[in-house]
């Protein structure tokens, strides 16, 4: 991860570059894309090698293994022309409430009070893959810090 820290930052802090604007923007866009694509390819190869070496594929569905989307955008602000019921533009707080409701996985790690809440938005096919509660109890999360 240390080796690719710049790329992880680029993937997690996506911003748009108008690559038609000038040579600098075009070069910045090209270099960023090349870096991100190389890391994604290396990461996929690493996971494929581990699976071929005996790692159960179900491990790849664990949150610690999930990858970022290539061009993640955590939240797009509403245009001021979007009005609430009172005829005013939505406040940033109201926009966050809306996006949290529409995309619960975005904030689920620190906002759920139970396992049921944590998985409420999952599809039935993914729910079937969850370990039963009795099995999950065998792997408690430690509150101790190293």
N, C-alpha and C positions, 0 to 999 in steps of 0.2 A: 504494500500500500504506500509506503514511504516513497518508493521509486516513482509511483504514478500519482503523487499527491496533487500536482498541478492539474492533471487531467480529471481527477475526482472533483476538484474545485470547479473546473470548467463545466463538467456534466451537471453538478449540483447547483450551479449559479448561471443557468442559461440566460443569455441575453441575445437579442436579435442584432444581426449585423447586416446592413444593406451592402452586399458585396458588389453591387453595381455602382456604388457611390464613387469610389476611387481605388487606386492600386493598393493602398495601405489596408483598406477595409476588405478588399478581395483576398489579399494575402492572409490577413488575420483570420478570416472565415475559413479559408482553405487549410491553414495550419491547425486550427482548432478542430476541424472535422477529421483531419488525418490523425491527430493525437487521440481523439475520442474513439474513432473506429479501431485503431490499433489496440487500445486497452480493452475494448469490448471483445475483440477477436482473441486476444491472449487470455482473457478471463474465461471465455467459452471453451477454449482449448484446455485450460487448467481443469475446469469442471468435467469436461468429457474424459480427460485422462483419469480423473479420480473415479468416475463411474465405471470406466473400463477396468480400473484396479479393484473394484469391489464395493465402492461406496453406494449404498442404497439410493436410488433415484428420489425416493420420498424426502430425503434430506434437502434436496434442491428446492423444496417448497417451504423450507423454514425461512422466517423473516431475515435472519442474519445472512442468508445466501442471495436474497433477492437483489436484482440489479436495478439501477436507475434507468428510466426511459432515456432514449438517446437525446431527446430535447424536452426535458421535463419543464413544466411550467406549473408551479405550485398554486398559483392564484392569479387570475387575470382580473384587474379592477374593472368594475362596470363603468360604462360611459355615463357621463353626467346626464345624458338624455333619458336614461333608465330611471323612472320615477317610482317611489313607493306609494302606498295608498293615500298618503297625505299630499301627494303631488310634489314631493321634494326628492332630490337625488338621494340614493341610498348612502348612508354613512359607511365608513370603513368597517365599523363594528358590525353593522347589519350585514354587510357583504360577507364578513367572516362567518357569521352565524349561518348564512345561506350555504356557503361552500362547505362548511363543516357538516351540515345536514346532507348535502348532496354527495360528498366524498368522505364518508366517515373513516375510511382507512387512513386518511391524511393525518388524523389526530388521535387515532384509537389508542396508541400506546400510553398516552397520559390522561385520557379522559374517560376510560371505561371503569366501572365499578365491579364488573363480574365477567366471567368467561362468556356468558350469554350475550352481553352487550358487545363484547369484543368481536364476536363472530356473527352478529345479527345481519350484517350486510352481505355475507358470503353466499355464493350460489350453493344449491343443494349438492351438486357434484363435489364441490370442494369441502363442504361440511362432512360428507361421507368419509373423507380422507383424514379427518381429525382423530387424534388419539382419544379414547374414552377418558373420562375424568379420573378413573382409578389408575390408568396408565400415566397420565400427566402428573399425578401426585408423586410418582417415583422420581421425578426430575424437578425438584423445587428450585426456584430462583433464589439465589443467596442475597441477603441484604448486606453482607459484609463486603467491604471494599479491599482490594489488595493494598 
